[in-house]
Amino acid sequence: MAKESSFDVVSTVDMQEVDNAFQQAKKELSQRYDLKDSGAEIALDKAGKSMTVSAPSEFVARQVIDVVGSKLVRRGIDLAAVRWGEAQPAAGQSVRQTASIVEGIDKDVAGRINKDIKGTKLKVKVQIEGDKLRVSSASRDTLQEVIAFLKGRDYGQPLQYVNYR
């Protein structure tokens, strides 16, 4: 009897890299001539996995978000893992915008991934285990096909394929 091979589909974000990108963005805000004295600020809540941008106008807020995004990309964080909310009016003319960092695969997305994999008619078993999926099959080539298939799809968040054995 052939041994089953498997891999896990997960969605994780390295919070230390997010913190490093945040520190770099904060430094750039204090040094860039157009943002230096604008009153724009950013804050990171590592425990709550969220970022907040406070700025005097929506235009400045978008510039700050672009700076943060460029630092995240440079640090290897996929921007699909960061979901920005709508700009909320704050005191005076200022605005506040909050972003949440998406980690883990929720039940809806896991169900869609499971349905899509089953739709390929490949001989694999998919198990939803909390915030990850385990895909197993007797054939490693079939698992490679599933990974290639999933890489070609967009589920609104970055996916990683780990524990391939």
N, C-alpha and C positions, 0 to 999 in steps of 0.2 A: 504494500500500500504506500502510495506517495505521500510524503510529508507536505502539509499545507504551508504555503508562504503567505505572508500578510504584510500590510503597512497601515499606518494610521494617518488620517487626514485631520489636521489640526489648524487652528488659527491663533498664533501667538505673536506677541510684540515684546521685544526686549526693552523693558522700562528703563534700564540703565542707558541705553542708546537714546531713548526719548529724552531723558534728563540731560544727557550730553548735548543733544541738539538744542534743547531749551536754553541751556547755559550759553551756547554759542550765539543763539538768536538774541538773547538778552544783552550780551556784550555788543553785538552789532547795532542794536537799538540805541545803546548809549554812545556809539561812535559815529554812526551815519549822520551826515550833516542835515539831511532832510527829515530825519526822525529824532534827532538828538534832543531838542527842546520842545517837541510836539506834545508831550504829555501822555504819550502812548506807553502802556505797560502790559506785561504778560505775566501770568502766574500759572504754575504747574502744581496739580494735586496728584502726587504719585499714588497715594492710597486709593483715591477715588477715580484714578485714571482719567483725568480731565485737564484741559487747559482753558484759561480765560484770557481774552484780549480786551483791554480797555483802551479806548482811543477817543480823541476829541471829535472825530467825524468818521463816517463809513469809509471814505476814501483812505484815510490813514489806517483804519482797521484792516482794510484789504491789503495795504502795503505790508503791514506787520504780519498778516497771515501768509503772504507770499514769502517773507523772510523766514518764518518758522517752517513753512513747507520746503523751502530749498535746503534748510539745515537738516530736516528729517530725511530728505532724499539722499543727501550726502552721507548720512549716517546709516543708510541701508534700510530705512523704515518705509514701507509702502504707504503712500498717501491714502489708499483705500481703507487703511486701518484707522484713519482719523475722520470722524464725522463732525463737521461744523454745523452748528445750529444757526438760526436766524439772528441777525443783529438786533439786540434789544436796546431801546433808549434808556440811558442812565441819567444821572444828574446833569442839568443844563442841556447843552447840545451834544454831550458825549454819548458814545454807544459802547455796549458790552456784547461780546460774542463768545460763546462757550463751545468747546469741542470735546467730544468723548472719544476715548481710544478703545476700539473694538477688539475684544479678545474672546476667544472661544466661539464655537459654532452654536447658534441658538437652534431650537427645535424646528422652526420653519425652514431655515436654510439647510439643516441636516436632512429634513424630509425631501426637499427639492433635490439635493445631491443624491440621496438614495434612489429617488424616482428616476433621475437622469441616468444613473449607473445601470439600474435594472432595464431601462429603455434601450441600452446598447446590446442587450441579449448576450452579453459575455457571461461565461460560467464563473461567477464570483458570488461570495456571500458578503453582505454589508450589515454591520451591527452598529447601532447608534449607542455610544457609551458616554452619557453625560454631554460634555461639550466637544466630543471628538467622534470620528467614525473609524471603525476598523473594517478594512476590506481584505478578504482572504480568498485564496484560490489554490488549486493544486499546481497551476502553471504560473511560473514567474513572468513569462511573456504576456500572459493575460493581464497580470497586475501592471506591467509596463504600459499596456494599451489603455488601462483605466486611468493611470497617471497622465498619460498624454491627452486623453479625452478631457479630463478635469482641468488641465492647464489651458485648454482651448475655450473653456467656459468662464463666464463672469458671474460670481455670486455676491458681488458687492463688498467683499472683504478678501484680504490675501489668505491663501491657503498654503500650508506646508505639508510635505509628505515625509513622515518620520517613521522610525522603527521598522524599516524594510528588512524583513527576514524571511 
